[in-house]
């Protein structure tokens, strides 16, 4: 997920995407404790996507573009 496509999304869409990613992250962590993941890099990518979205939301909050 790239920053340009994320910046085009509204705050509601970004918050919904964060929730989806957190659910997926939970499932992957649970699966990682019981079995070996086929792609362990997914956990890192999801964590970074969540951080990227939070950064965009925070930028909008500080610049006053929250209703975008």
Buried (B, 14 or more C-beta within 10 A) or exposed (E): EEEEEBEEBEBEEBEEBBEEBEEBBEEBEEEEEEEEEEEEEBBEEBEEBBEBBEEBBEEBEEEEEEEE
